[in-house]
Amino acid sequence: MSDCLFCKIIAGEIPSAKVYEDELVYAFKDINPIAPVHILIIPKQHISKLEDVNAENSAVISHIFEVAAILSKQLGLKNGFRIVSNCGEDAGQTVFHIHFHLLAGRKLGWEEQ
């Protein structure tokens, strides 16, 4: 999608601090972190929101969780981490390209999203 911020990041049109990439997924540091570790994991395929996940594209969502496990090991997140996905405007989704926040590095309260 030509006007999608995350599609532009994946294409290299907008710089990012990449931490992981494979054929399906791109992960990078959030520019406004709410935790010491705050990484966004996104599919390279444009999927706008959770409601758009279906049988044809759901394998990439499973792969995102595999990548979260890989990153947790690479980053030494032995005390745990949180995965968050804001789905829709009322939930706080501001970029409509499905993405998952990996948060860690300190004890997290429920107020953090």
CORZIDA-V132284 format. One record per helix or strand. SS is the DSSP state (a for helix, b for strand). FROM is the first residue (numbers start at 1). TO is the last residue. If there is no record, write none. Layout:
# CORZIDA-V132284
ss=SS from=FROM to=TO
ss=SS from=FROM to=TO
This chain:
# CORZIDA-V132284
ss=a from=5 to=10
ss=b from=18 to=21
ss=b from=25 to=29
ss=b from=37 to=43
ss=a from=50 to=52
ss=a from=58 to=74
ss=b from=82 to=84
ss=a from=89 to=91
ss=b from=99 to=104
